[in-house]
């Protein structure tokens, strides 16, 4: 056996059932989050197509976009998994990036529009 060979370890029936259940729950969460994001996108398109005032549509679409960003970070970037040992560091840098991006957005918004 060379140093590059991977030993094959058979799973017990209990471990197999646990992994199967865990994967099913994880996939169900992802499908539900995806469906919620599609629904929020339909709401945004519906509001734009209905002809509401732009002063109502812009903030509402930005709110929906913010909700979708949070859903995507937690669902598809696996930030809901607290078992990783780098979770705190990753979360810290992610939230600091969000704060800095929001600060830049707010600064440019006030410089350009006022």
C-alpha positions in Angstrom: 0.0 0.0 0.0 1.5 3.3 -1.1 1.2 6.6 0.7 -1.4 7.8 -1.7 -3.9 5.0 -1.2 -7.0 5.8 0.7 -8.2 3.1 3.1 -11.8 2.1 2.6 -13.8 2.2 5.8 -17.2 0.7 5.8 -20.0 2.7 7.5 -22.2 1.1 10.0 -25.9 1.0 9.4 -26.5 3.6 12.0 -23.9 6.0 10.5 -25.4 5.4 7.0 -28.9 6.2 8.3 -27.7 9.3 10.1 -25.8 10.6 7.0 -28.8 9.9 4.8 -31.2 11.8 7.2 -28.7 14.7 7.6 -28.4 15.1 3.8 -32.1 14.9 3.3 -32.7 17.7 5.9 -30.0 19.8 4.4 -31.3 19.4 0.9 -34.9 20.3 2.1 -33.6 23.5 3.7 -31.8 24.5 0.5 -34.9 23.8 -1.7 -37.1 25.8 0.7 -34.7 28.7 0.7 -34.5 28.6 -3.0 -38.3 28.7 -3.3 -38.5 31.6 -0.9 -36.0 33.5 -3.0 -37.9 32.8 -6.2 -41.1 34.0 -4.5 -39.4 37.2 -3.4 -38.2 37.8 -6.9 -41.7 37.3 -8.3 -43.0 39.8 -5.7 -40.4 42.4 -6.9 -41.2 41.9 -10.5 -44.9 42.1 -9.7 -44.5 45.4 -8.0 -42.5 46.8 -10.9 -45.1 45.5 -13.4 -48.1 46.8 -11.4 -46.9 50.4 -11.9 -46.6 51.5 -8.3 -44.7 54.7 -7.5 -40.9 54.5 -7.8 -40.6 55.8 -4.3 -42.4 52.7 -3.0 -40.8 50.2 -5.4 -37.1 51.1 -4.9 -37.0 50.7 -1.1 -39.1 47.6 -1.2 -37.0 46.0 -3.8 -33.8 46.9 -1.9 -35.4 45.3 1.2 -36.2 42.1 -0.7 -32.7 42.1 -2.1 -31.3 42.4 1.4 -33.4 39.5 2.6 -32.2 37.4 -0.3 -28.6 38.2 0.4 -29.0 37.0 4.0 -30.8 33.8 2.8 -28.1 33.1 0.2 -25.3 33.6 2.7 -26.8 31.4 5.3 -28.2 28.7 3.0 -25.8 28.4 0.0 -22.6 29.6 1.7 -23.2 27.1 4.6 -23.0 29.8 7.3 -25.7 28.0 9.2 -23.2 25.2 9.9 -21.8 26.1 13.3 -19.6 23.0 13.5 -16.7 24.5 11.5 -13.7 25.7 13.6 -13.4 28.8 11.5 -17.0 29.8 11.8 -16.4 32.8 14.1 -13.6 34.2 12.0 -15.6 33.8 8.8 -18.7 35.3 10.4 -16.7 38.3 11.7 -15.1 39.1 8.4 -18.4 38.6 6.5 -20.3 41.0 8.8 -17.4 43.5 8.8 -17.5 43.4 5.0 -21.3 44.0 5.1 -20.8 47.0 7.5 -18.1 48.5 5.3 -20.1 47.9 2.1 -23.2 49.5 3.6 -21.1 52.5 4.8 -19.7 53.0 1.3 -23.2 52.6 -0.2 -24.6 55.2 2.3 -21.7 57.6 1.7 -22.0 57.5 -2.1 -25.8 57.7 -1.9 -25.6 60.9 0.2 -22.8 62.4 -2.0 -24.5 61.8 -5.2 -28.1 62.5 -4.3 -27.7 65.4 -1.9 
